[in-house]
Amino acid sequence: MSAEDLENYEAELELQLYREYKDVANLFNYVVETERRFYLANNVDLKTRSADGEVFFDLTLTDAWVWDVYRTGRFVQSVRIVTFKDVNIEELNRADELTIPKDGLN
C-alpha cells in the first residue's frame, strides 16, 4: 500500500464519519469538544475539581456518540472524561423546535 493509498483510505473514513455525524446529530442535545475528542450527548454533567493547586474538569456524558474514525462502535451509554485542558459544551438547537412566525412578528 502506497502513501497515497493510505491517505485516500483515511480521507474516505473521515468522509464516512462526517456523513454519520450528519445523520445522528439531530438525536442529541449537546456537542462536547475536548482536546482529544468530539462528542454528541443527551446529558452532560460537568464538575470543576482541584487537586494540589491544579484545576481540572470531570465530565460525565450519557447517551453519547463519539467522533473517532477508528472506533467501530461510536454509540456509547456513558463516557467519563477527566482533563486539565479546555472543554467546550454547546447546547444544540433542534430543527423541529425552531418556529418562524408567519407574520414576522411575535
Buried (B, 14 or more C-beta within 10 A) or exposed (E): EEEEEEEEEEEEEEEEBEEEBEEEBEEBBBBBBBEEBBBBBEEBEEEEEEEEEEEBBBBBBEBBBBBBEEEEEBEBEEBEBEBEEEBEBEEBEEEEEEEEEEEEEE
